Amino acid sequence: MYNFFVIMFVIVDIFLVFLIMIQNRTSNETNFSCHSMSSEKFSVSFHHQNKLIYATSILSSLFFLISLIISNINYHESYENKILLHDHKKFFSVK
């Protein structure tokens, strides 16, 4: 289960970086189309930009959610290991 979430975390991270890089490039194209006064290009770029923003917000939410899940799994595993270690020391301690 932990490995699945780590793999999903890396995949979401790669797609998120890719979308952010595309978004920066298209924002420059939007500025260029605005200066050239072609309203058709501007509306297509603006519509495309909204889709990228929506996809980026979904991926960033998934990124945050998966990171919370991974940290929760790590916390519970470390807590269980501490309990086992404490019981093991208690059981084998010589006084």
N, CA, C and O of each residue as an XYZ file, in Angstrom:
380
protein
N       0.826     -1.188      0.000
C       0.000      0.000      0.000
C       0.874      1.257      0.000
O       0.610      2.215     -0.727
N       1.903      1.230      0.819
C       2.816      2.365      0.895
C       3.505      2.585     -0.455
O       3.627      3.720     -0.916
N       3.948      1.506     -1.079
C       4.625      1.617     -2.372
C       3.694      2.175     -3.446
O       4.121      2.962     -4.291
N       2.441      1.777     -3.415
C       1.461      2.294     -4.370
C       1.340      3.815     -4.246
O       1.348      4.524     -5.253
N       1.228      4.312     -3.019
C       1.086      5.746     -2.820
C       2.359      6.508     -3.182
O       2.286      7.635     -3.673
N       3.509      5.911     -2.949
C       4.755      6.575     -3.334
C       4.851      6.676     -4.853
O       5.250      7.713     -5.383
N       4.489      5.606     -5.552
C       4.517      5.630     -7.020
C       3.510      6.652     -7.552
O       3.825      7.403     -8.475
N       2.306      6.688     -6.981
C       1.308      7.675     -7.402
C       1.790      9.098     -7.102
O       1.532     10.018     -7.878
N       2.483      9.275     -5.989
C       3.021     10.568     -5.605
C       4.028     11.058     -6.646
O       4.004     12.228     -7.030
N       4.906     10.175     -7.101
C       5.907     10.543     -8.098
C       5.237     10.854     -9.439
O       5.618     11.811    -10.113
N       4.249     10.059     -9.826
C       3.550     10.299    -11.101
C       2.817     11.637    -11.077
O       2.902     12.408    -12.033
N       2.105     11.913    -10.000
C       1.385     13.190     -9.878
C       2.377     14.342     -9.874
O       2.114     15.387    -10.469
N       3.505     14.164     -9.215
C       4.531     15.198     -9.172
C       5.072     15.508    -10.567
O       5.234     16.676    -10.921
N       5.351     14.481    -11.354
C       5.871     14.687    -12.714
C       4.841     15.412    -13.578
O       5.185     16.357    -14.288
N       3.584     14.977    -13.523
C       2.541     15.644    -14.308
C       2.312     17.080    -13.857
O       2.050     17.958    -14.678
N       2.409     17.318    -12.557
C       2.214     18.669    -12.036
C       3.311     19.606    -12.527
O       3.031     20.732    -12.937
N       4.542     19.149    -12.486
C       5.654     19.967    -12.991
C       5.480     20.220    -14.485
O       5.711     21.334    -14.955
N       5.077     19.197    -15.232
C       4.859     19.340    -16.667
C       3.763     20.365    -16.960
O       3.925     21.205    -17.845
N       2.650     20.305    -16.227
C       1.569     21.265    -16.441
C       1.987     22.690    -16.097
O       1.597     23.636    -16.781
N       2.766     22.842    -15.058
C       3.229     24.180    -14.683
C       4.163     24.731    -15.751
O       4.110     25.919    -16.072
N       5.012     23.880    -16.300
C       5.905     24.341    -17.363
C       5.117     24.740    -18.614
O       5.445     25.738    -19.256
N       4.089     23.976    -18.966
C       3.247     24.319    -20.115
C       2.482     25.613    -19.845
O       2.320     26.443    -20.740
N       2.020     25.775    -18.628
C       1.244     26.957    -18.274
C       2.071     28.226    -18.415
O       1.560     29.245    -18.878
N       3.311     28.183    -18.032
C       4.176     29.360    -18.175
C       4.400     29.694    -19.644
O       4.431     30.866    -20.017
N       4.555     28.680    -20.470
C       4.780     28.929    -21.886
C       3.527     29.513    -22.539
O       3.633     30.433    -23.350
N       2.354     29.001    -22.202
C       1.136     29.505    -22.833
C       0.759     30.887    -22.328
O       0.087     31.631    -23.042
N       1.165     31.253    -21.128
C       0.876     32.609    -20.668
C       1.653     33.630    -21.489
O       1.162     34.733    -21.725
N       2.860     33.278    -21.928
C       3.616     34.165    -22.815
C       2.940     34.261    -24.169
O       2.917     35.335    -24.769
N       2.391     33.163    -24.661
C       1.679     33.192    -25.933
C       0.412     34.043    -25.829
O       0.038     34.727    -26.782
N      -0.236     33.997    -24.684
C      -1.431     34.810    -24.481
C      -1.076     36.288    -24.520
O      -1.792     37.087    -25.124
N       0.023     36.651    -23.878
C       0.449     38.053    -23.911
C       0.801     38.476    -25.333
O       0.491     39.596    -25.740
N       1.435     37.608    -26.078
C       1.796     37.916    -27.452
C       0.549     38.102    -28.305
O       0.478     39.029    -29.112
N      -0.431     37.228    -28.130
C      -1.639     37.338    -28.941
C      -2.446     38.579    -28.571
O      -3.156     39.127    -29.414
N      -2.347     39.014    -27.355
C      -3.051     40.229    -26.951
C      -2.418     41.449    -27.623
O      -3.126     42.368    -28.033
N      -1.101     41.460    -27.734
C      -0.419     42.586    -28.363
C      -0.627     42.599    -29.869
O      -0.598     43.662    -30.489
N      -0.834     41.436    -30.462
C      -1.001     41.406    -31.917
C      -2.435     41.704    -32.332
O      -2.735     41.764    -33.525
N      -3.331     41.894    -31.350
C      -4.722     42.267    -31.590
C      -5.530     41.226    -32.360
O      -6.449     41.591    -33.093
N      -5.221     39.975    -32.217
C      -6.047     38.945    -32.838
C      -6.914     38.343    -31.742
O      -6.426     37.573    -30.915
N      -8.169     38.682    -31.731
C      -9.057     38.255    -30.654
C      -9.349     36.765    -30.713
O      -9.643     36.160    -29.682
N      -9.275     36.154    -31.900
C      -9.542     34.726    -32.012
C      -8.459     33.915    -31.301
O      -8.765     32.965    -30.580
N      -7.204     34.287    -31.504
C      -6.112     33.592    -30.830
C      -6.197     33.813    -29.325
O      -5.941     32.903    -28.535
N      -6.555     35.018    -28.945
C      -6.642     35.337    -27.524
C      -7.700     34.484    -26.827
O      -7.457     33.982    -25.729
N      -8.864     34.312    -27.442
C      -9.926     33.535    -26.815
C      -9.564     32.057    -26.750
O      -9.889     31.388    -25.769
N      -8.899     31.537    -27.772
C      -8.475     30.130    -27.746
C      -7.421     29.922    -26.672
O      -7.475     28.945    -25.926
N      -6.462     30.839    -26.589
C      -5.420     30.730    -25.583
C      -6.003     30.857    -24.180
O      -5.605     30.135    -23.267
N      -6.942     31.774    -24.018
C      -7.551     31.962    -22.710
C      -8.345     30.720    -22.296
O      -8.296     30.313    -21.135
N      -9.067     30.124    -23.226
C      -9.816     28.905    -22.926
C      -8.860     27.758    -22.595
O      -9.108     26.983    -21.671
N      -7.789     27.657    -23.339
C      -6.779     26.637    -23.082
C      -6.129     26.868    -21.712
O      -5.844     25.916    -20.986
N      -5.902     28.127    -21.372
C      -5.298     28.467    -20.091
C      -6.209     28.059    -18.931
O      -5.716     27.589    -17.906
N      -7.517     28.228    -19.070
C      -8.442     27.832    -18.015
C      -8.407     26.327    -17.784
O      -8.470     25.877    -16.640
N      -8.308     25.553    -18.845
C      -8.206     24.101    -18.690
C      -6.927     23.717    -17.969
O      -6.929     22.810    -17.136
N      -5.840     24.397    -18.281
C      -4.569     24.107    -17.609
C      -4.624     24.479    -16.129
O      -4.088     23.763    -15.282
N      -5.261     25.581    -15.828
C      -5.390     25.987    -14.429
C      -6.240     24.980    -13.667
O      -5.914     24.627    -12.534
N      -7.317     24.520    -14.271
C      -8.183     23.520    -13.640
C      -7.426     22.210    -13.408
O      -7.518     21.625    -12.329
N      -6.686     21.752    -14.405
C      -5.914     20.511    -14.273
C      -4.811     20.670    -13.236
O      -4.533     19.736    -12.484
N      -4.184     21.830    -13.185
C      -3.130     22.079    -12.200
C      -3.703     22.080    -10.784
O      -3.079     21.557     -9.861
N      -4.874     22.658    -10.613
C      -5.469     22.671     -9.273
C      -5.872     21.271     -8.828
O      -5.738     20.939     -7.650
N      -6.358     20.452     -9.743
C      -6.706     19.060     -9.393
C      -5.451     18.275     -9.022
O      -5.436     17.556     -8.023
N      -4.404     18.414     -9.826
C      -3.165     17.683     -9.531
C      -2.503     18.171     -8.245
O      -1.936     17.371     -7.502
N      -2.566     19.458     -7.979
C      -1.984     19.953     -6.727
C      -2.772     19.461     -5.519
O      -2.193     19.197     -4.465
N      -4.082     19.337     -5.664
C      -4.895     18.776     -4.575
C      -4.555     17.306     -4.343
O      -4.438     16.861     -3.201
N      -4.394     16.551     -5.444
C      -3.974     15.151     -5.322
C      -2.595     15.038     -4.690
O      -2.361     14.159     -3.861
N      -1.687     15.918     -5.075
C      -0.342     15.938     -4.511
C      -0.405     16.123     -2.999
O       0.264     15.406     -2.254
N      -1.205     17.082     -2.547
C      -1.346     17.347     -1.117
C      -1.997     16.165     -0.396
O      -1.549     15.769      0.680
N      -3.047     15.604     -0.987
C      -3.753     14.484     -0.371
C      -2.857     13.248     -0.252
O      -2.834     12.595      0.791
N      -2.133     12.935     -1.301
C      -1.248     11.767     -1.263
C      -0.113     11.982     -0.269
O       0.302     11.039      0.405
N       0.392     13.205     -0.168
C       1.449     13.456      0.816
C       0.931     13.284      2.244
O       1.655     12.802      3.115
N      -0.323     13.677      2.482
C      -0.913     13.447      3.812
C      -1.081     11.962      4.101
O      -0.834     11.513      5.221
N      -1.498     11.203      3.102
C      -1.676      9.759      3.278
C      -0.337      9.084      3.564
O      -0.240      8.232      4.447
N       0.694      9.472      2.812
C       2.016      8.869      3.021
C       2.554      9.208      4.405
O       3.108      8.342      5.082
N       2.399     10.448      4.829
C       2.876     10.820      6.160
C       2.092     10.113      7.258
O       2.657      9.774      8.298
N       0.802      9.885      7.042
C      -0.009      9.154      8.011
C       0.451      7.694      8.105
O       0.555      7.140      9.200
N       0.722      7.085      6.965
C       1.219      5.699      6.967
C       2.554      5.620      7.685
O       2.772      4.708      8.481
N       3.456      6.567      7.415
C       4.760      6.577      8.081
C       4.619      6.763      9.584
O       5.330      6.126     10.361
N       3.713      7.624      9.991
C       3.519      7.860     11.419
C       3.037      6.595     12.123
O       3.550      6.236     13.182
N       2.058      5.928     11.536
C       1.529      4.725     12.172
C       2.544      3.592     12.184
O       2.593      2.822     13.143
N       3.345      3.476     11.148
C       4.386      2.447     11.146
C       5.439      2.730     12.205
O       5.879      1.811     12.897
N       5.847      3.977     12.343
C       6.854      4.305     13.348
C       6.284      4.162     14.755
O       6.993      3.761     15.678
N       5.000      4.490     14.919
C       4.368      4.341     16.239
C       4.291      2.875     16.636
O       4.557      2.530     17.788
N       3.930      2.011     15.696
C       3.875      0.578     15.978
C       5.256      0.023     16.277
O       5.401     -0.839     17.145
N       6.273      0.502     15.574
C       7.638      0.052     15.834
C       8.111      0.496     17.205
O       8.825     -0.249     17.876
N       7.733      1.686     17.635
C       8.118      2.160     18.965
C       7.469      1.304     20.047
O       8.107      0.979     21.049
N       6.216      0.942     19.853
C       5.527      0.105     20.833
C       6.176     -1.272     20.896
O       6.411     -1.802     21.982
N       6.462     -1.841     19.754
C       7.114     -3.149     19.724
C       8.494     -3.083     20.357
O       8.876     -3.988     21.099
N       9.240     -2.037     20.079
C      10.566     -1.893     20.665
C      10.463     -1.729     22.171
O      11.246     -2.320     22.914
N       9.513     -0.939     22.625
C       9.338     -0.722     24.053
C       8.951     -2.034     24.748
O       9.500     -2.345     25.805
N       8.031     -2.798     24.188
C       7.628     -4.072     24.770
C       8.773     -5.069     24.738
O       8.939     -5.860     25.667
N       9.554     -5.035     23.684
C      10.693     -5.949     23.567
C      11.732     -5.638     24.641
O      12.279     -6.561     25.245
N      12.014     -4.371     24.890
C      12.961     -3.974     25.939
C      12.419     -4.337     27.308
O      13.171     -4.771     28.180
N      11.143     -4.165     27.500
C      10.528     -4.471     28.772
C      10.569     -5.972     29.047
O      10.794     -6.402     30.178
N      10.352     -6.749     28.011
C      10.298     -8.192     28.150
C      11.690     -8.779     28.413
O      11.838     -9.697     29.220
N      12.694     -8.251     27.738
C      14.036     -8.821     27.847
C      14.948     -8.079     28.786
O      16.129     -8.413     28.874
N      14.454     -7.096     29.487
C      15.329     -6.361     30.397
C      15.584     -7.178     31.670
O      14.699     -7.837     32.214
N      16.831     -7.097     32.105
C      17.224     -7.808     33.322
C      17.482     -6.767     34.383
O      18.232     -5.813     34.176
N      16.852     -6.963     35.519
C      17.027     -5.964     36.606
C      17.796     -6.570     37.743
O      18.047     -5.899     38.745
